Amino acid sequence: MAEEKSAENVVFVGIKPVMNYVLAVITQFNEGAGEVILKARGKAISRAVDAAEIVRKRFLQGVSVSNITIGTEEVQGERGATNVSTIEIALKR
């Protein structure tokens, strides 16, 4: 998944460095968003957690985790259907 911002303040976490996603979240909050959601799946889940923690502890002290949602998506690949874990971390100011 690539980084993307939408009307609902969602940042999709992928293979870029963690600080890219931290900057995306900080930008959303600075533009007036009350809540920003980090979405990731598969190996990018740890990167999303890292980004959320860096935002909370180093950059924006008033931000807290309001909700965490985990799940599984079925993805079609070369070898058929595969289950991939997903996470959504909602950060609220």
C-alpha positions as CSV (number, residue, x, y, z in Angstrom):
1,M,0.0,0.0,0.0
2,A,1.2,3.5,-0.8
3,E,0.9,6.6,1.3
4,E,-2.4,8.4,0.6
5,K,-4.5,11.1,2.2
6,S,-8.3,11.4,1.7
7,A,-11.2,13.4,3.0
8,E,-11.5,11.1,6.0
9,N,-7.8,11.7,7.0
10,V,-6.4,8.3,6.3
11,V,-2.7,7.5,5.9
12,F,-2.0,4.2,4.2
13,V,1.3,2.7,5.5
14,G,3.5,0.8,3.1
15,I,7.2,0.3,2.4
16,K,8.5,3.9,2.8
17,P,10.5,4.9,5.8
18,V,8.6,5.4,9.1
19,M,9.3,9.2,9.2
20,N,7.4,9.7,5.9
21,Y,4.2,8.4,7.7
22,V,5.0,10.4,10.8
23,L,5.2,13.6,8.7
24,A,2.0,12.7,6.9
25,V,0.1,12.3,10.2
26,I,1.6,15.6,11.6
27,T,0.6,17.4,8.4
28,Q,-3.0,16.1,8.8
29,F,-3.2,17.4,12.4
30,N,-1.6,20.7,11.5
31,E,-4.2,21.2,8.7
32,G,-7.0,20.9,11.4
33,A,-7.9,17.2,11.4
34,G,-9.2,16.1,14.8
35,E,-8.5,12.4,14.0
36,V,-6.1,10.6,11.7
37,I,-6.3,6.9,10.9
38,L,-3.1,4.9,10.1
39,K,-4.0,1.8,8.0
40,A,-1.6,-1.0,7.2
41,R,-1.5,-4.7,6.4
42,G,1.0,-7.5,6.4
43,K,4.6,-6.6,7.1
44,A,3.8,-2.9,7.2
45,I,1.8,-3.3,10.5
46,S,4.9,-2.8,12.6
47,R,5.8,0.4,10.7
48,A,2.3,1.8,11.4
49,V,2.7,1.1,15.1
50,D,6.1,2.8,15.1
51,A,4.7,5.8,13.3
52,A,1.8,6.1,15.8
53,E,4.2,5.9,18.8
54,I,6.7,8.4,17.3
55,V,3.9,10.9,16.7
56,R,2.5,10.4,20.2
57,K,5.7,10.5,22.2
58,R,8.1,12.7,20.3
59,F,6.1,15.2,18.2
60,L,2.5,15.9,19.3
61,Q,2.1,15.4,23.0
62,G,-1.7,15.9,23.0
63,V,-2.4,13.0,20.6
64,S,-3.7,9.7,21.9
65,V,-4.8,6.4,20.4
66,S,-8.6,6.4,20.4
67,N,-9.2,3.1,18.6
68,I,-7.3,0.1,17.2
69,T,-9.0,-2.3,14.8
70,I,-7.5,-5.5,13.6
71,G,-8.7,-7.8,10.9
72,T,-7.9,-10.1,8.0
73,E,-8.3,-9.6,4.3
74,E,-8.2,-12.3,1.7
75,V,-5.8,-11.4,-1.1
76,Q,-5.5,-13.2,-4.5
77,G,-1.9,-14.0,-5.4
78,E,0.0,-16.2,-7.8
79,R,-0.7,-19.3,-5.6
80,G,-4.4,-18.5,-5.0
81,A,-6.1,-16.8,-2.0
82,T,-4.0,-15.8,1.0
83,N,-5.0,-14.2,4.3
84,V,-3.3,-11.0,5.2
85,S,-3.6,-9.3,8.6
86,T,-4.7,-5.6,8.8
87,I,-4.6,-2.9,11.4
88,E,-6.2,0.5,11.7
89,I,-4.9,2.9,14.4
90,A,-7.0,6.0,15.1
91,L,-5.1,8.9,16.6
92,K,-7.1,11.7,18.1
93,R,-6.1,15.1,19.3
